[in-house]
Structures are given as structure tokens and as C-alpha cells.
Amino acid sequence: VPDLVIPGGESAVCGVGRTRKWPASERQAKEAALEAAGRHIVSYGASCVALAHVICGQLAGYVEHHTNLWDCAPGVAMARALGLRVRLTPRDDAYGVDLEIDRG
């Protein structure tokens, strides 16, 4: 994880899941909004890895839309247990959930 922090010692890095089911234009808009808010973007290619970094405090948050619940459920449970802000939105299509977690 890049050693980037914002005032107060919080990580300035946010993980973004780049699932092929999430339309690139929507993902790029989300990444642009995060960058405009002062975040740097990383993608590990596996939500479980990024969620572990969020839970350990190495990432400020994680976003992935059009993901499967079984890919993120353990990380969501741990994040909620730690009091992190978790937004898990069911989708009306066949692609499960939209997930956003942040340490804020």
C-alpha cells in the first residue's frame, strides 16, 4: 500500500474493485469523485485483499459495484464489527450488490 496519509494520520488511499460487470464509465466517475476528494486509487484485483487492508487501517475505504455478496460478506461483517461506515446496496439485476466502505 502506498505510504500516503492525510492530516491526522489517516490513509489517503482508497481501494476500487474493477469488476468487468461494473460499467467502466460509472467506475471512472466514482474514481474521479474519490480523487477530487483527495484520495488516491489502488486496485488489488481481489475484494478480500482490499477489504483486509481497510480493516487493518491501511486503506481509507473500498468501493465495488456489481459484486457478489459472497465475495465481500466476511469483510463487510468485520468492517461493521469495527464500526466502519458500510453501505451495501442490493441490485435489481443478477450482479448482487454495490459495496462502499470507509473508515470516516
N, C-alpha and C positions, 0 to 999 in steps of 0.2 A: 504494500500500500504506500503510495507517495506520502512523504512526511510533510503534509500541508495542514496547517491549523489556522483557525481564525481567532480573533481576540477571545480570551477566556480559556484557551487551550482545546477547544472543540475541533474535531476533524472538519476540514473543508471539502472532503471528498465524498461523493455520493455514487453508489453503485446503480447501474441501469442494466436491466435484463434486455437482451436483444433477441427475443424470440422471433422466429420468422412469421408468427401469426400476428404480431403487433405491427400494423402498417408503418413503414419507415417514416412517412410524413408526420404521423402522430408522435412517434418516438422522438424524432428530431425536434419537434416543437416542445416536448417535455424537457429534453436535454437543454434546449435554448433557454427555457424558463429557469431551470436549475442553475445554469451558467450565469444568467442575468442576476440571480440571487447570490452570486459569489461562490457557487460550488464548482468543483472540478469533477469530471465524469470518469468513471472506470467501469469496465465490464469484464467479469471473470469467466463468462460462459456457463456458469452454473449458479443458480439462485442459492443453493445451500451454502456455497462458499461465501458469497456476498453477504448473506444473512448472518453467517458466523462472524464476519468482520463487523457488522453493525452491532451485534450482541456484545462483542468484545470491546466496542468503543473505537474501533479503527476506521469505521466509516460513519458519516453523519446520517446516512439513510440508504434506502434501496427502493427502487421503483421497477415494476414489471407489470405490464398489462397483457392480457390474453394468455395467462399462465394457468397451469393446472393446480388445483388445490393441493394435491398430494405432493407436489414439488416444493411447496412453501409452508405447509401446515406445521411442521416441527419448529421452524424458525419463527412463525407467527406466534405460536404458543409461548416460546421463550421470550420473545420481544414483549408480549403482553404481560408476562410474569415480571419483567423488569420495569414495567410502567412506561415503555416506549409508546409513542403515538403510532397506532396501526389502523390503516384504512384498507379494508378488504371488501371489495365490491363485487357481488356475483354478476356474471354476464348473462345476457339473454341468448347468447349463441352457444356453440359447442366448446368454447375455449375457456371454461372455468371462471377465473376471477381476475380482477385488476387489483394489484397489491401496491401499497405505498406505506413505507415505514420510515419514521425519522426519530432521531434522538431528542428533537426540540420539545 
